[in-house]
Amino acid sequence: MQRLDRYLANLGLVSRRECNAVCKEGVIRVNGEVVKKPDFRLLGGEKIQVRDVEVEFFEEVYAILYKTAGYISSDEDEFGYPSYKNQMLDCPYVELLHVAGRLDVDTEGLLLLSSDGQFIHQVISPKREKEKEYEVCLDSVISDEDCNNLESGVVLDDGYLTKPAKVQKIKDKKILLTITEGKYHQVKRMLESVGNKVVYLKRLRIGEWNLDGLKPGEWKMIKK
């Protein structure tokens, strides 16, 4: 259960302090009934209206975003770059969301987002070995030997041996790479280990979640 004032505040509709005054106005309805108590308990699934505008109840929220390059995977603007949340300003739940698996600022593609901390942990935990699939464009032609090395596991610049990957060669300078780890700049470092350089990188999938037809900068709510 969740208090009405906390829920509305989390949605960014009103602050918890303001909720008390708004409730007294009689403009909040839960399942059609006026609610004037900010500590009213929501069970889940209620129809909530604020000034005749319906807001959907979610115990937890989940979303995907096609992040474009130039946006940082942090909840706040950092290092001179805007947060990915600037691409979701029309999402009423944007302030609830956090990233399950970051992307570099120059990388585009799937961001999986949720308010559910346990869900995020399950997605990013190394023990879960969630597959992450990337479209990788390269500076130089990649050989079959290099692809085989990536599939077997390569040694990164810090001495770490990566787990076996899946590689599908699309063109001489383009591959689909699937990994189950999430080390810092891992894809770029893996390609550097075989003497190549990533010039374009897009994440297509995390586990069972993919871009699902989204265009760059678009987002959608999803079910867990």
C-alpha positions in Angstrom: 0.0 0.0 0.0 1.1 3.6 -0.6 -0.1 6.9 0.8 -2.0 9.1 -1.7 0.2 12.2 -1.0 3.4 10.2 -1.5 2.2 8.7 -4.7 1.1 12.0 -6.2 4.4 13.6 -5.1 6.4 10.8 -6.7 4.6 11.5 -10.0 5.6 15.1 -9.7 2.0 16.3 -9.8 2.1 18.0 -6.4 4.5 18.1 -3.4 3.5 16.2 -0.3 2.9 19.5 1.4 0.8 20.8 -1.4 -1.2 17.5 -1.5 -2.9 18.4 1.8 -4.3 21.7 0.4 -5.3 20.0 -2.9 -7.2 17.3 -1.0 -9.1 19.9 0.9 -10.2 21.5 -2.4 -12.0 18.2 -3.2 -10.4 17.9 -6.6 -8.9 14.4 -6.1 -11.1 11.4 -6.8 -10.2 7.7 -6.2 -12.6 5.3 -8.1 -15.0 8.2 -8.6 -15.1 9.2 -4.9 -13.7 12.5 -3.6 -10.8 11.9 -1.2 -9.8 14.7 1.2 -7.3 12.8 3.3 -3.6 12.9 2.1 -2.8 9.8 4.1 -5.5 7.8 2.2 -4.0 4.3 1.4 -3.9 3.1 -2.2 -4.1 -0.7 -2.6 -3.3 -0.7 -6.3 -5.4 -0.6 -9.4 -7.5 2.4 -8.4 -8.7 5.0 -10.9 -7.2 8.3 -9.7 -8.2 11.7 -11.0 -6.7 15.1 -10.2 -8.9 18.0 -11.4 -10.6 15.6 -13.7 -7.3 14.4 -15.3 -6.8 10.7 -14.8 -3.5 9.4 -13.6 -2.8 5.7 -13.8 -1.8 3.8 -10.6 1.4 1.8 -10.7 2.9 0.1 -7.7 6.1 0.2 -9.7 6.8 1.5 -13.2 8.8 0.2 -16.1 9.8 1.8 -19.4 12.2 1.6 -22.3 13.8 4.5 -24.1 15.7 4.7 -27.3 18.5 7.0 -26.0 20.3 9.0 -28.6 23.9 9.9 -28.5 24.7 13.1 -26.5 22.6 12.2 -23.4 24.1 10.8 -20.2 22.6 7.8 -18.4 22.4 9.6 -15.1 19.2 10.9 -13.4 20.7 14.4 -13.4 22.6 16.5 -15.9 26.4 15.9 -15.5 29.7 16.8 -17.0 28.0 19.2 -19.4 25.7 16.6 -20.8 21.9 16.4 -20.4 20.3 13.5 -18.6 18.4 10.9 -20.6 15.3 12.2 -18.7 15.3 15.2 -21.0 14.1 12.8 -23.7 11.2 11.8 -21.5 9.8 15.1 -20.2 6.3 14.1 -21.5 6.4 10.9 -19.3 4.3 11.5 -16.1 6.5 9.0 -14.2 9.9 10.2 -15.3 11.0 11.3 -11.8 10.4 7.7 -10.6 12.6 6.1 -13.1 16.2 4.9 -12.8 18.5 3.1 -15.3 19.0 -0.6 -15.3 22.3 -0.8 -17.3 23.9 2.5 -18.3 25.0 3.5 -21.8 28.0 5.7 -22.6 27.1 9.3 -23.7 28.2 8.6 -27.3 26.3 5.3 -27.4 22.6 5.1 -28.4 19.9 2.5 -28.1 17.9 0.7 -25.5 17.8 2.1 -21.9 15.7 -0.1 -19.6 14.2 2.0 -16.8 12.2 1.3 -13.6 11.3 2.6 -10.2 11.7 -1.0 -8.9 15.1 -1.3 -7.2 14.9 -5.1 -6.9 14.1 -5.4 -10.6 17.1 -3.1 -11.5 19.4 -5.2 -9.4 18.2 -8.4 -11.1 18.9 -7.0 -14.5 22.4 -5.7 -13.8 23.6 -8.4 -11.4 26.5 -10.3 -13.0 25.1 -13.5 -11.5 22.0 -13.2 -13.7 24.1 -13.1 -16.9 21.5 -11.1 -18.8 22.4 -11.0 -22.5 23.1 -7.5 -24.0 23.1 -7.3 -27.7 24.8 -4.5 -29.6 25.1 -3.3 -33.2 28.8 -2.4 -33.6 30.3 -0.5 -36.5 34.1 -0.6 -36.8 37.0 1.5 -38.1 38.6 -1.5 -39.8 37.6 -4.8 -41.4 37.1 -7.5 -38.8 38.5 -10.9 -39.6 36.9 -14.3 -38.9 39.8 -14.9 -36.5 39.0 -11.7 -34.6 35.3 -12.8 -34.4 36.4 -16.2 -33.1 38.6 -14.6 -30.5 35.7 -12.4 -29.3 33.5 -15.5 -29.0 36.1 -17.4 -27.0 36.8 -14.4 -24.7 39.5 -11.7 -24.9 41.9 -10.1 -22.4 41.1 -6.5 -21.8 43.6 -3.8 -21.1 43.4 -4.4 -17.3 44.1 -8.1 -17.7 40.5 -9.2 -17.3 39.4 -12.2 -19.4 35.9 -11.6 -20.8 33.3 -14.4 -20.8 32.5 -16.0 -24.2 30.5 -13.7 -26.5 28.2 -14.2 -29.5 29.3 -12.6 -32.8 27.4 -12.3 -36.0 29.2 -10.7 -38.9 26.9 -8.4 -40.9 29.5 -6.6 -43.1 33.2 -6.3 -43.2 33.1 -3.5 -40.6 29.8 -4.3 -38.8 28.9 -7.0 -36.3 26.2 -7.9 -33.8 27.9 -8.6 -30.5 26.1 -10.2 -27.6 27.7 -10.3 -24.1 26.5 -11.2 -20.6 28.7 -8.8 -18.7 28.7 -5.1 -18.2 32.3 -3.9 -17.5 33.2 -0.3 -18.0 33.4 0.5 -21.8 33.4 -3.3 -22.3 32.4 -3.5 -26.0 34.9 -0.8 -27.0 37.7 -2.4 -25.0 36.9 -5.9 -26.4 37.3 -4.6 -30.0 40.5 -2.7 -29.0 41.9 -6.0 -27.8 41.6 -7.4 -31.3 43.2 -4.3 -32.8 40.0 -2.5 -33.9 38.1 0.6 -32.9 34.3 1.1 -32.4 33.0 4.1 -34.4 29.3 3.5 -33.8 27.6 1.6 -31.0 23.9 0.9 -30.4 22.3 -1.4 -27.8 19.5 -3.4 -29.3 18.5 -5.7 -26.4 18.8 -6.5 -22.8 17.5 -10.0 -22.0 13.9 -10.2 -23.3 13.6 -6.5 -23.8 14.3 -4.8 -27.1 13.7 -1.5 -28.8 10.3 -2.8 -30.0 10.1 -0.5 -33.0 10.9 2.7 -31.1 12.6 5.6 -33.1 15.5 7.6 -31.6 14.3 9.6 -28.7 11.1 7.7 -28.2 10.0 5.9 -25.1 7.1 3.7 -24.0 5.8 2.1 -20.7 6.2 -1.6 -20.5 5.1 -4.4 -18.2 7.6 -6.3 -16.1 
